[in-house]
Amino acid sequence: MNKENLGFELDEIGHWSELKIEILNRYASEYNRILLAQQYIKKRIYIDAFSGAGIHYSKEKEKLVPGSATIALNVHPPFTHFHFIDLNKDKLNFLRENSLETDNVKYHSEDCNEVLLKKILPTIRYENYERALLLLDPYGLHLDWKVIEMAGKSKVIEIFLNFPIMDMNRNVFRKDQTKVDESEIGRMNKFWGDNSWRSAAFNSEETLFGFEEVKNNNQKIVEEFRKRLKEVAGFSFVPEPIPMKNGKGATVYYIFFASPNKTADKIVKYIFNKYRN
């Protein structure tokens, strides 16, 4: 298979994205193994909100590598049901043509926020003995906080979340906020859920010229969002996220995990610590 002959532009990923896929693979296997032992659980659902084509081009390896959707479809023990979502119809069709076509695998070429909030998440219920793992891996600030909150309040959905700190720093967390485009402010408000991100991102400090707003470091912002996942979204367990860094050592994004389950928390802490450095 040649990336030039696919009919669409293939995502090129760095080493950090390959690590993310490895983490997903390790956890998904444990997730299904544990739930399979709980025989009353009827459905183990995997949801990929930005599934893409199921393959990527590795810039480091200079070859095609499996994406999160392909990893999820082939994890062992397997999930029982799948939802793959992507706005790019060509990518989604490629995934469909090169994977399973059964009643248990659904493909949605729609805005992930709309389809998750209206069609998928409300149908996953504790009383129906259903559990779900939701991957929220946007390319930037393209996610609605309402999705995260609905997942948290369900008490049956766990999430892996890409927290795009580089996008935030470049486009939103500028020293001179008057120069930030209103559309970027709107994206940030939607992702965070309100405008309380301002107090997380900036701190007022006294200088020789009076009080000035100074940007907080990444860790402070991340910790505030972690608190938000617990206190507002309602996730019981949110381990310290893991930074994904590029070849220059800059953090591109953080991977968050959030869950209602203590055992899941322990497993992810172990996996994160294996990859943290």
C-alpha positions in Angstrom: 0.0 0.0 0.0 1.4 3.4 -1.0 0.3 6.6 0.7 0.3 8.5 -2.6 -2.4 6.2 -4.0 -5.0 6.4 -1.3 -7.1 9.2 -2.8 -6.8 11.4 0.3 -4.1 13.1 2.4 -2.8 10.7 5.0 -2.0 12.0 8.5 1.7 12.1 9.2 2.5 11.4 12.8 5.6 11.8 15.0 7.0 9.5 17.7 4.8 11.0 20.3 1.6 9.9 18.5 3.0 6.4 18.1 3.5 6.2 21.9 -0.1 7.3 22.4 -1.3 4.5 20.2 0.8 2.0 22.2 -0.7 3.3 25.4 -4.2 2.8 24.0 -3.4 -0.7 22.9 -2.0 -1.7 26.2 -5.0 -0.3 28.2 -7.7 -1.6 25.8 -6.4 -5.1 26.2 -6.6 -4.9 30.0 -10.0 -3.1 29.8 -11.6 -6.0 27.9 -9.9 -8.7 29.9 -11.3 -7.3 33.2 -14.8 -6.6 31.8 -14.9 -10.0 30.1 -14.5 -11.6 33.5 -17.5 -9.7 34.8 -20.1 -11.9 33.0 -23.0 -9.6 33.7 -21.5 -6.9 31.4 -23.3 -7.3 28.0 -21.5 -4.7 25.9 -17.9 -3.4 25.8 -18.0 -0.5 23.4 -15.2 1.4 21.8 -15.8 4.9 20.4 -13.2 6.8 18.4 -14.3 10.4 17.9 -11.6 11.3 15.3 -10.9 7.9 13.8 -9.4 8.9 10.5 -8.5 6.2 8.0 -7.2 3.7 10.6 -3.6 4.1 9.3 -1.0 6.9 9.5 2.4 7.6 8.0 5.2 7.5 10.5 7.7 10.2 9.9 10.2 8.4 12.0 9.8 5.0 10.5 9.0 6.3 7.0 6.2 3.8 6.6 2.5 3.2 7.2 1.6 2.3 10.7 -1.8 1.4 12.3 -3.9 4.1 13.8 -6.1 4.0 16.9 -9.1 2.6 15.0 -7.2 -0.4 13.6 -5.6 -1.0 17.0 -9.0 -1.1 18.6 -10.5 -3.4 16.0 -7.7 -5.9 16.6 -7.2 -5.7 20.4 -7.5 -9.0 22.3 -9.8 -9.7 24.1 -12.0 -7.8 21.6 -14.6 -5.1 22.1 -18.2 -6.2 21.3 -19.3 -2.9 19.6 -17.6 0.0 17.8 -18.4 3.5 16.8 -16.0 5.3 14.4 -16.5 9.0 13.7 -14.8 11.3 11.2 -15.9 14.3 9.1 -13.7 13.2 6.3 -15.8 10.7 4.3 -12.9 9.4 2.2 -10.9 8.5 5.3 -13.9 6.9 7.0 -14.8 4.9 3.8 -11.2 3.7 3.7 -11.5 2.5 7.3 -14.8 0.8 6.5 -13.4 -1.0 3.4 -10.4 -2.2 5.3 -12.0 -3.4 8.5 -15.1 -5.1 9.8 -18.6 -4.6 8.2 -21.0 -6.0 10.8 -24.0 -4.8 12.7 -21.7 -4.2 15.7 -19.5 -1.7 13.9 -21.0 1.7 13.1 -19.4 4.5 11.0 -20.5 8.1 11.4 -19.4 10.8 8.9 -20.6 13.7 11.1 -19.3 16.2 13.6 -18.3 14.2 16.5 -19.7 16.6 19.1 -23.2 16.3 17.5 -23.2 12.5 17.0 -21.8 11.8 20.5 -24.2 14.1 22.3 -27.3 13.1 20.4 -26.9 9.6 19.1 -24.2 7.6 21.0 -23.5 8.6 24.6 -27.1 8.9 25.7 -27.7 5.2 24.7 -24.9 3.8 26.9 -26.5 3.0 30.3 -25.3 1.5 33.5 -28.6 -0.3 34.1 -28.2 -2.1 30.7 -24.8 -3.5 31.8 -22.9 -1.5 29.2 -19.4 0.0 29.4 -17.5 2.2 27.0 -14.0 3.4 26.2 -14.1 6.8 24.4 -11.0 8.2 22.6 -11.1 11.9 22.2 -8.1 12.8 20.1 -8.8 16.1 18.2 -6.2 17.8 16.1 -6.7 21.0 18.1 -9.5 22.7 20.0 -12.3 21.0 18.1 -14.1 19.4 21.1 -17.1 20.4 23.0 -16.8 20.2 26.8 -20.4 18.9 26.9 -19.1 15.6 25.5 -16.6 15.2 28.3 -19.2 16.1 30.9 -21.8 13.7 29.5 -19.2 10.9 29.6 -18.3 11.7 33.2 -21.8 11.9 34.5 -22.7 8.6 32.8 -20.5 6.6 35.3 -20.0 3.9 32.6 -17.7 5.7 30.1 -13.9 6.1 30.4 -12.0 8.6 28.3 -8.6 9.1 26.8 -8.3 12.8 26.0 -5.8 14.8 23.9 -5.3 18.1 25.7 -3.8 20.3 22.9 -1.6 22.6 25.0 0.5 23.6 22.0 -2.6 24.8 20.1 -3.7 26.7 23.2 -0.3 28.4 23.8 0.0 29.4 20.1 -3.5 30.7 19.5 -5.1 31.6 22.9 -2.7 32.0 25.8 -1.0 35.1 24.4 0.3 37.8 26.7 -1.7 40.5 24.9 -5.2 39.0 24.9 -6.5 41.9 22.7 -4.6 40.2 19.8 -6.3 36.9 20.2 -9.0 36.2 17.5 -12.5 35.9 18.8 -12.9 32.6 17.0 -10.0 31.2 19.1 -11.6 32.5 22.3 -14.8 30.8 21.2 -13.0 27.5 20.6 -11.3 27.7 23.9 -14.5 28.4 25.8 -16.2 25.5 24.1 -13.4 23.1 24.9 -13.0 24.2 28.5 -16.8 24.6 29.0 -16.7 28.2 30.0 -14.2 31.1 30.3 -12.8 30.0 33.7 -9.7 28.9 31.7 -8.5 32.5 32.0 -7.8 32.2 35.7 -6.1 28.9 35.1 -3.9 30.3 32.3 -3.1 33.7 33.8 -2.1 35.2 37.1 -2.0 38.8 38.1 1.5 39.8 39.4 2.7 43.2 40.7 5.6 44.7 38.7 7.4 48.1 38.7 4.7 49.2 36.3 1.7 48.0 38.3 -0.2 44.7 38.0 0.3 42.6 34.9 -1.3 39.4 33.7 1.4 36.7 33.6 0.9 33.4 31.9 1.0 30.4 34.2 3.1 27.4 33.2 1.7 24.4 31.4 1.6 22.3 34.6 -0.7 24.8 36.4 -3.1 24.9 33.5 -3.2 21.1 33.2 -3.8 20.7 36.9 -6.7 23.0 36.8 -8.2 21.0 33.9 -7.6 17.8 35.9 -9.6 19.3 38.8 -12.4 20.3 36.4 -12.6 16.7 35.1 -13.3 15.6 38.7 -15.3 18.4 40.1 -17.4 19.4 37.1 -17.5 16.4 34.8 -17.8 14.0 37.6 -15.1 11.5 36.9 -14.0 9.8 40.1 -10.5 9.1 39.0 -8.2 11.3 36.9 -4.5 10.3 37.2 -1.8 12.8 36.4 -1.7 13.2 32.6 1.3 12.3 30.5 3.0 14.9 28.3 3.7 14.0 24.7 6.8 15.7 23.5 8.3 16.3 20.1 11.9 15.8 19.0 12.9 19.2 20.4 11.5 18.4 23.9 8.5 20.7 23.6 5.1 19.4 24.8 2.7 19.0 21.9 -0.2 17.8 24.1 -1.1 15.9 27.2 -2.9 12.6 27.4 -5.6 12.6 30.0 -7.4 9.5 31.3 -10.6 9.8 33.3 -12.7 7.0 34.7 -15.4 6.1 37.3 -13.3 3.0 38.1 -10.5 2.6 40.7 -9.0 -0.5 39.0 -8.8 1.4 35.7 -7.1 4.2 37.5 -4.4 1.9 38.9 -3.8 0.3 35.5 -3.4 3.6 33.7 -1.1 5.0 36.3 1.2 2.0 35.8 1.1 2.4 32.0 1.6 6.2 32.1 4.6 5.8 34.5 6.2 3.3 32.0 6.0 5.9 29.2 6.3 9.1 31.2 10.0 9.6 30.4 
